[in-house]
Amino acid sequence: MSRGASGAAAKGGKKKGSTFTIDCTKPVEDKIMEIASLEKFLQERIKVAGGKAGALGDQVIVTRDKSKIIVTSEGPFSKRYLKYLTKKYLKKHNVRDWLRVIAANKDRNVYELRYFNIAENEGEEED
């Protein structure tokens, strides 16, 4: 019996913490969006371990630093889910047509909101 108990303790004792950053510098400088509203949106919408939206508890912490939002998780947290929620926010505020969410670094734990390159597309249409 001691084997089963130690195996369960080993599985439960391992915590996978992760930190993700959403860099909103350009849209905030251009006053297209407010960083506080994105922070509030994420706090209300993030679901932890199949629970209700907004019930973060101590598992997930959403903080704001000037023009960046930092999401820190004690347990497993999907970066794809964070990207999905950010896109959902952009769509809700009607700026999804101008902004896109892309991974800014190689580790893919920093997302950045960038503008679509509209000037290149207009040049191609005129030809």
C-alpha positions in Angstrom: 0.0 0.0 0.0 2.8 2.4 0.6 3.7 2.3 -3.0 0.3 3.6 -4.1 0.4 6.4 -1.6 3.8 7.6 -2.5 3.0 7.5 -6.2 -0.1 9.6 -5.7 1.9 12.1 -3.6 4.5 12.4 -6.4 1.9 13.1 -9.0 0.0 15.6 -6.9 3.1 17.3 -5.5 4.4 18.4 -8.9 3.1 21.8 -9.9 3.6 23.3 -13.3 3.7 27.0 -13.0 3.6 29.3 -16.1 3.7 33.0 -16.8 2.4 34.6 -20.0 2.6 38.2 -21.1 0.3 40.1 -23.5 2.1 43.2 -24.8 -0.4 45.8 -25.8 2.0 48.7 -26.2 1.1 49.9 -29.8 -2.7 49.8 -29.5 -2.6 51.5 -26.0 -0.3 54.3 -27.3 -2.7 54.9 -30.2 -5.7 54.8 -27.8 -7.5 52.1 -29.8 -8.0 50.1 -26.6 -7.8 50.4 -22.9 -5.5 48.0 -21.0 -7.8 48.0 -17.9 -10.7 46.6 -19.9 -8.6 43.7 -21.3 -7.4 42.9 -17.7 -11.0 42.9 -16.4 -12.2 40.8 -19.4 -9.5 38.2 -18.7 -10.3 38.1 -15.0 -14.0 37.5 -15.8 -13.6 35.0 -18.5 -10.7 32.7 -17.5 -11.9 29.3 -16.4 -9.7 27.2 -14.1 -9.9 23.4 -14.2 -13.3 23.2 -15.8 -14.9 25.5 -13.2 -17.0 28.6 -13.6 -15.7 31.7 -15.5 -14.2 34.3 -13.2 -13.6 31.9 -10.3 -9.8 32.2 -10.5 -9.0 31.7 -6.8 -5.3 31.3 -6.1 -4.7 29.3 -9.3 -4.4 32.2 -11.8 -3.3 35.8 -11.2 -3.9 38.5 -13.8 -1.9 41.7 -13.3 -1.3 44.9 -15.3 2.0 46.7 -15.8 1.6 50.0 -17.9 0.8 48.5 -21.3 1.4 44.8 -20.6 -0.8 42.2 -18.9 0.8 39.3 -17.1 -1.0 36.1 -16.4 0.6 33.8 -13.8 -0.7 30.3 -13.2 0.2 27.9 -10.4 -1.3 24.9 -12.2 -1.3 23.9 -15.9 -2.6 26.7 -18.1 -2.9 26.7 -21.9 -1.3 29.5 -23.9 -3.7 28.7 -26.7 -6.6 29.5 -24.3 -5.1 32.9 -23.5 -4.7 33.7 -27.2 -8.3 32.6 -27.8 -9.6 34.9 -25.0 -7.5 37.8 -26.3 -8.9 37.3 -29.8 -12.4 37.2 -28.3 -11.8 40.5 -26.6 -10.6 42.1 -29.8 -13.7 40.8 -31.6 -16.0 42.1 -28.9 -14.5 45.6 -29.1 -14.5 45.7 -32.9 -10.8 46.0 -33.3 -10.2 42.4 -34.6 -10.0 43.7 -38.2 -7.0 45.9 -37.4 -5.1 43.9 -34.7 -3.8 40.4 -34.5 -2.3 38.3 -31.7 1.1 36.8 -32.4 3.8 35.1 -30.3 6.7 37.6 -29.9 9.5 35.3 -28.6 10.8 31.8 -29.3 9.5 30.4 -26.0 6.0 31.6 -27.0 5.1 32.9 -23.6 4.9 36.5 -24.8 2.0 37.5 -27.0 2.0 40.9 -28.8 -0.9 42.8 -30.4 0.3 44.1 -33.8 -1.5 45.8 -36.7 -2.1 44.0 -39.9 0.0 45.3 -42.8 -2.8 47.0 -44.7 -0.5 49.2 -46.9 1.0 46.1 -48.6 -2.5 44.7 -49.4 -3.7 48.0 -50.9 -0.6 48.1 -53.2 -1.4 44.6 -54.6 -5.1 45.5 -55.2 -4.2 48.5 -57.4 -2.0 46.6 -59.8 
